């Protein structure tokens, strides 16, 4: 009888011990300076940090701030921008008891008049936790009467963002980084002086949420990222300096005349960040319209030569993901409706596309597994070549042959037909000699997870560029890697199909299919500009910094 009882008790004890609540017994120092290291003693912290974290006055330190994480000991640097407040350890989905840390530099000050300033102030957020795509209501004041009133360089709603650094220096404090809510992906639902409704952006991590306007930043509020059906890590940071140009030669022209040039610049995303202008030879007519700068050249004379050159610096990260398919759920939203549409370039509703998709996915309902079935079929049935092809999406499907451009559009069309939000990306790949060549891939939106990179051309091995590690991959390793992961040897210039409107009713439009950006207009000539030639140079890498 005793043995039977023991067999019943032991599993219960094991289960209860597997998810114990973390306990803080002491903090040292209790009063200190921002930026110094504090020590937390206690129990049930976990033998490794993994997805666990500490919050100090509602602020989560960056990954590089943790020096020691053991089951009974944590050493972490206090954020430089932090304040006095309660300290918690979050581990295994549980939160510890609170201990107080006080900022020795804080001088007491009266609170009256705090709301009299012009800077934005957050009073509440609902919900206080969520996953990418979650609709969040931010209440407060001084947000501005509309989104447009905050559309300066610092305006918007920002969440914490972090990456895995390959280097560790205990004497260097890494500043916290943020990612803005995406206006291009229906991220801003509404904006008023006292309430903002936004959708949690892809790439956000647990940490600070803040509102920024031309009058300043709000005090940060902690937001917990939870409910994701997997993980996404950003690592292997590379900083590129790029140069590119457009040369115009006028053959025959009379005044008045105008030439418009729609020149794309590197996009900003969760894995491609901190895009900054280094130099340019001319000021644009419109600085930024959906990721493109519009340049205007007026009254060009016959025989004239004009050149516009640009240089940007951009940070690119490799992406590593892991998804639990059983936790993925499909649901409709403004974003899914936007990225499952059928267009002339991406004919998702074409009967041949519909028939092929139906035979591939069968009765599978899980969107992640559907996407993988389409990807595996693609690699086994479509011959992807490096040489550019003039075939369209339907012809490529019928002939089972495509280049990376048509392959990306075809996979996007098939995914959209299967009800999976998908966008094509265009840009350049960078080889080991810093040469660039045009490349196209895709991203899928997985509810409560975010964007999942999928590169059929790289996965098939048709593009012979190796991974960042320099190790040669087998065919199966390559196929698995490029479904859900991507390297940092690429720079994207467009996400999705960029449809621009011409400037003048009688303007003569020029497009450049299969260039480094998927956009319908590149040049527009009007007036007496009868004949000219244009040379769009390649993307040149003039500097690489590897961290």
N, C-alpha and C positions, 0 to 999 in steps of 0.2 A: 504493500500500500504506500509506504514511504517513497519507494522508487518511482511509483507512478506520479506522486505529487511533485517529486523533483523534476520529472520530465515535463510536467506542465508549467512549473515555476520558471525553469531556466530559459525557455524561449521568451517568456514575458519579460524577464529581466534584460535579456539581450535586446529585445525590441525597444524597451524604454530607455536603454543606455545609448541606442543608436541616434537618438535625436534629442539629446539633453539641451536645456537652455543654458547659454553661456552666462557666467557669473563673474563680475568684476569685484575683487576684494580690496584693491588699492590702486591709487594713481600717484605717480611721482614725476615731476612736481605737481602740486595742486594749484600753485600760482606760478605762472611763467610767462614767457614772451612768445609772440607769434613767430613761427618758423623754427622753434626748438623742438627737440625730440622728447616725447613723454613715454613713460613706461606704464603699462597696465598689467597687473598681476591678477590671476583668477583661475578659472577652470572652464573646461568645455568650449574653448575657443576653436578647437580643431587643430590637427597636426600641420595643416597647410592652409594658406589663405583661400586659394581657388576663387570662388565667387563671394566669399565673406568680406566684410569691410567694417570700418569704424566710422562713426559720425561724431563730430565735435561741434556743438551748437548748430546742428542740422547740416553741417558741411562735411562731405566725404573727401578725404585726402586722395590725391592721385596715386596710381599704382607705385610710382617710384618713391613715394613717401614712406612706404613700409620697409623697415630694416629687419625686423624679426617678427615672425608669426609662428608661435608654438601653442600647444594646447593650454599652457598655463602662463604664457608670457607674450606680450605684444609690445613692440617698440615702433612708434610712428611719429613722423614729423607733423606738427600742427600747421595747418594752412596759413600762409602769410596774410591772407585776407580774412581770416577767421575772427571770432569774437569769443567772449566768455560764454559758457553754456554747458549743457549736460553732454556727457560722453557716453555713447552706447557701443556695444559690440554686436554686430548682426552676423549670425552664423547659422547655417542649416535652416534658414527660414524663420529663425527665432531671434528675439531681441533681448539683450541682457538688462540687468538693473542699471540705473543711471548713477554716475559719479560726476562731480562738478569740477570743471577746469576754469580758472579765472585768469584773465589777461592782466598782467601786472601793469601794463601801460595805459589801461583804461581809466579815465578820470570821470567820476560821476557827473552827469549833466541832466538838466531838467528835460522832461519829455514833452512838455507843452510846446506847441508851435511846430511839432514834428511834421504835421500834415499841411503846414502852411507853405512849404516849399513847392517848387515846380517839378521836382524829380518824381518818377513813378513810385508807387507804393503798393505792394501786394498785401491784402488782408486775409485771403483764403484761396485755396485751390481745391478743386473737386473733379475727379478723385485725387487722392494723394499718392496713388501708385497705379501703374499701368504698363502696357507693352506698346511697341511701335504701332501707330495708327489709332491709339486710344484718343477719344475726344475729351479734352480737358477744359474746364472753365476756370479762368483766373479772375478773381474779383479784387477790386482795389480802387485807386483813383490816380488821376494825372497820367493816364495812358495816352491821352490825345483823342480827339473826337472821331478819328478814323485811322485806318492803317496807313493811308497816304501821308498823314501828318507826321508819321515817324519814319518815313522812308528815306532817311539819310544813312550814312555809312554805318551808324551804330544802332539803327532802329530795328526792333523786332523782339521776339521771344527766344531765349537761348537756354539750352540744357547742357549739362556736363557731357564731355566727350573724353575718352582716354585711349591710350594705346600701350602695347607692350614694348618697352624700350630694351634694346639689345645691350645697353651699357648701364652701369650702375655707379654713381658717384655720390657718396653720403654727404659731400660738402656742397653739392649743387641742388638747389631747390627748383624743381620744375613747376612753372606757373600752370595753374589749372587751365584747361582748354574747354571750349564750348562749341556746340553745333546749333545752328539756327533752324527754326521751324521752316520747312520748305514751302515757299510761295508757289513754286512751279508744280507742286504735287498736292494741291488743294489743302495745304497745311493750315492756312488761316481761314477759319470758318466765319468769324465775325470779330469786329473790333469797335469798341466805344470807349468813352472816357473812363468808365467804371467797370467794364467787363470785356474780357478777351476770351474767345473760344478757338482753341487750336488743336491740332492732332500731333501727337508725340512723334518726332522725326526719327527716321532710321539712324542707328549709330549712337543714340543717347544712352548714357549709363547712369546708375544711381548717383545722385549728387545734387548740385545746385540748379535751381531754375530761377531765371531773372528776366525782367522786362527792361528793355533799353529804349530810350527815346532821345531826341536832341537835348533834353534837359537833364539827362543823367541815367544812372542805373538804379533799379530798385534794390532793396536789400534782398539777398538770396533766400529762397525757400527750398527746403529739401524735398526732392521727389524720388520715389523708389521705383526702379524699373523691375517689374515682376510679371509673371505669367507668360514669359516667352517660351516657345516650344523648342528651345535650343540656345546655342551661344554663337556670337560673332566676335572675333578678335581682330584688331588691327595691329600690324607689326611690320618690322623691316622697313623703316622709314627711309625714303630717298627724296632728296631735294634736287630738282632739275632747273636749270636756266635754259630757256629756249628762245630761238630767234626765227622769225619768218617775215616774208615781205611780199608785196605785190608791185610789179613794174608795169606801167602803162605807157604805150607809145601811140600817139595820135597820128593817123594817116590823113584823114580828111575831115575838117570841121569848120563850121561857121558859127558866129555868135548870134544869140545866146545859146549855151548848151550846158548840160550838167551830166556828170558821171557819178553814180552812187556805187559804193563798194561795201558789201556786207561781209565784214571780216570776223570770223569766230575767234573766241578766246577760250582758254581752258576752263572747263566747268568746275564748279565747287560741289562736292558730295561728301559723304561720310568717309570715303577712302581717298579722296583727292581734295586737299585742303590748302588754305592760306595762299590762294592765288594772288600774286601781287605784280603790279606793273613795274618793270625795270626801266624801260625807255620806249619812246616811240617818236617817229619823225614828224608826225602831224597830229593835231587835236581832232577827235572825232566830232561829227555833227550830232550824233546821239551816242552817249557813253556806253550804255548797256541796255539793249533791248532783247530780253530772253536769251542772254548769253552771247549776243553778237553786237559788235560795235559798228555803227554806220558812219562811213566817211563820205564826204561830199566834195567833189572837185568841180568847180565852176569855170565856164568860159575857157575851155582848153583850145589852144590854137593848133593848126596843122603843123606837124613836125615836132610838137612838144613831147617831152618825156617827163613822166611823173612817177615817183616811187614812194610807197608807204611801208615802213619797216617797224616791226614790233618786237619787244622782248619781254618775257614774263618769267617769274619764278614760281614754282609750284611744288608742293609736297605730295608724294604718292606713297600709299601704304599697301602692302599685301593684305589680303583678306582670308581669314581661316574661319570656317563655320562648321557647326555640327547641329543637326536637327533630329528631334525625336518625331518621326512621322506620325505616330499614334496621337500626338498632341496637337497636330495641325488641324485647324478647322477652316472651312471656306465660308465666307460671308460677303455680302454686297456692301459697297461703300462708294463714296464719290471717287476715290482713287481707283477702285477696281473698274468702275464704269468708264473712267477716262482711258484706262490702259487695256481694255478688251475690245476697243472699237475696231471696225474694219475700215481700211482706207485703200486708195488706189495703190499706194506703195506697199501696204501690208494687207492683202486681201483675205482677212481672216474668215469671211463668210463665203468664200468661193466653194463651189460644190466639190471640186477635186480635193481641196484642203479638208473640207468636212468629212469626206469619205475616208481619206487617209487617216485622219485623227481618230475617227470612230473605230477603225479596224485596229489601231495601235493601242488605245487605252481601254477598249472593251468596256467592262462594267466598273472599272476603278473610279472611285469617287474622291479619294484623297488628292488634293491639288498638288502636293509635293510629289507623291508617287506618280501622278499623271505626268508631271514635268520630267521625271526621271525616265519613264517609259518612252516619251518622245525623244529624249536625248539619246538613249541607248539605240533606239531605232535609227536615229539620224546618223550615228557613228557607224552603224552596220550597213546602212543602205545608201547613203549619200556620199559620193566621192567629192571631197573638198580639195580644191587646188589652190596654189598660191597665185597662179596667173589670173589676172582680171578677166571676167566673163561678161558678155553683153546679155546673157540670158536673164529673163525676169523670174519672179518667184514661181509662177506656175510652170514655166518651161523647165526650171531647175528641178521641180518635183517630178515632172514627167520623165526627164532624161536622167534623173538621179545623179546630177553633177552640178556643182556650184563653187564659186569662190567664197571668200570669207564674208564679203558684203551680202551676196545673195543668200548665203547660208544663215546669216544673222536675221535677215528679213523673213526667210522661210520659217525658221524656228519660232520667231516672234508671232507670225501668223498662225502657226499650228498651236502654240501655247494659248493665244487669245481665243482660238476656236474651242479649246478645251476649257475655257472659262478662267484661265490663269492670267492675271495682269502681267504684261511683259513689255519691255521697251528695248529697242536696239541702241547700242552705243557705238560711236565712231571716234577714231583718233589715230594714234600712231603707236607702234611697238618700237622698242629701243633695243638694239642688239648689243653685244659685248664690245663692239668697236664704236659705240655711240652713234651708229647709223639709225635712221628711222625709216619705217615703211608703214603704209596705211593698213589699218586693221579695224575689224568690226566684231562685236560680241553682244551679249544680251544680259538683262537682269530681270528676275522674276520677283513679284511681290508676294510674300507669304504672310498671311494675316498674323498679327501679334509678334512677328519676327522682324520683318523689314525686307530689304532687297537682297536677293540671292544671286550672285554672279554665275553665269553659264556661258562658256565659250566653246561652241561646237568646233570651230576651226582648230583651236589649240588642243582641244580634247581628242580630236581625230589624228593629231600629229602631222597635219598638212603644213603647218607653220613650224619650221625647224628651229625654234628658239628654246633654249633650255630654261629651267626654273632658276630662281634667284640663288639657290644653294649651289648651283653649278653641277649638281648630280644628275646623271642621265636617268630618265624615268623609263620604266617599261610601258608598253601600250596600255595596260590595265591601270597602272598608277596614274598615267597622264589622263586617261579618261575619267577616273574617279576624282582627280584633283580639280579639273576644270568644270566640274559640276558642283558648285557651291563655294569654290575658292578661286582666288586669282592672284597674280603676281604683281610686283611693283615696277615692272618694266614697260609700262604703257601710260600714255597721257590721253585722256578723253576730252574731246571738244564739243560733243553733243550727246544728249540723252533723249531718246525718243525722236520723233519726226518733227523737225522744226519748220513750221509753215509761216513764212513771213509775207507781209503785204507790200505791194509795190508802192513807191512814193508818188508817182504821177500816172494819170490815166493812160497817157500815150507813151509811157516809158517802154523801152525795148529791153526785155529781160534776158539774162544769161544764167544758166545753171551749170553746175559742175558735178555730175553724178559720180558716185564712188570717190569723193574727196574725203578729207579728214573730218568733215562735219556733214551730217545728213540734214540739209536745208534746201529749200526750193529755189531761193534767189541768192546769187552771189554778186551779180552786176546788174545795173539798170542805167541805160543811156537814154537821154532825152534831148529835145531841141535839135540843134544843128550838128550834133556829133554823129557824122555819117559813117566813119570807119576808124577803128582803132584795134590794137592788139593788147592782150593782157597776159602776163606771166605770173602765175601764183607759185612762189618758191616752195621747196620742201621745208619741213620743220627741222631746224638744225639745233642740236644739243651743244651748247657752249660751256656747260658746267654741270657736274654731278657731285653731290655730297651724300655719302652713305653713312647712316647712323646705325 
